[in-house]
Amino acid sequence: MNIRYKLPKQTQSLYLKRVENSSQLPHNQLSKTFHVSSRTYRDWKKGKFSLPQNVVKIIEKQWNIVLPISKQKALNRWKNTQITNARRGGYARLKKYGSFGTPEGRHIGGVHGIETLRRLHKVPPTKNFFVPRYSIRLAEFVGIMLGDGHVGNEQWSITLNAIKDDKYTHYCSSLILDLFHFQPNIYYRSSSHVLIINGGGKNFIHYVRSIGLTASNKVKEQIGVPQWIKNNPEYCIACLRGLMDTDGGIFKHHYMVNKKVYQYTKLCFSNRSLPLLHFVYQTLLSHGMNPKLVEKVANKKVWLYNQQEVKLYLSLIGTHNQRLLINMEGDSNG
């Protein structure tokens, strides 16, 4: 900022007259000395504008003329004027356009700011991506997003367990690269021990919403599987696999009979969106399994209690998450 000294109008006029008398220079010559136009010099002499600090330094050096009042006082007068003018401008802006401290106003300002920075090449341009046709792999991606994904207004993400889903995280990343031809970001959040796959871009957000990932809060909005998936049996299998690999699990159930311990394997899908639970239940049912739907409690689930049906699930539906296979090892009775 170019610091200035503000003097009373008459005092400033007399001050510059002293400069003219000492220098014996006409207005146009003095204006050249100060590197300004003749009109600017005349405005200074009328007290219309404050005097820049560098002009006062030139006057002191060449003609040994000091300010009529202390520099600190003149500087404070100028600063106070700046504050007053800024406050008046703010009130005028508020009166004309309303409050600009609202979330809507900040969002609009942020969008315009990003666009300006993109034009100035200060931030990268909007990322391009490949738009795939409906396919088995796209249906699986939708299942993953419906399970552990989130779609916001400007970013999307998939949140996975950093230990149990480590290998699956890389599978999801490869799936996204294969489908959309861009490499998503992956970062570790140490506070909650999760791996987050994420990305942004309004064009991609618009695209994923167009294929059915419309909810920002899946439970509140009770989101379901898109119709284009439900219309195709192969897509249903792929979407179920994505859902189960994220929100499902295979567990060992232990029980004792006559002091002898037995165990059997069961499969469970847990989600608080009823349309997703019903989709999982119906898809399992349509493939010869006998699932149990538990929906009248807070912790809603779909179960496969029969160990042979769990094996049938892995044979027909399959999994890309090694976490689900851990409990299938040594599944005979103990």
Secondary structure as UniProt FT lines:
FT   STRAND          4..5
FT   HELIX           9..23
FT   HELIX           27..33
FT   TURN            34..35
FT   HELIX           38..45
FT   TURN            46..47
FT   STRAND          51..52
FT   HELIX           53..63
FT   HELIX           71..97
FT   HELIX           103..119
FT   TURN            120..121
FT   HELIX           136..148
FT   STRAND          149..151
FT   STRAND          155..161
FT   TURN            162..165
FT   HELIX           166..180
FT   STRAND          185..189
FT   TURN            190..193
FT   STRAND          194..200
FT   HELIX           202..210
FT   TURN            211..212
FT   HELIX           218..221
FT   HELIX           227..230
FT   HELIX           233..247
FT   STRAND          248..257
FT   TURN            258..259
FT   STRAND          260..270
FT   HELIX           274..286
FT   TURN            287..288
FT   STRAND          292..294
FT   STRAND          301..304
FT   HELIX           307..316
FT   HELIX           322..328
FT   TURN            329..330
//
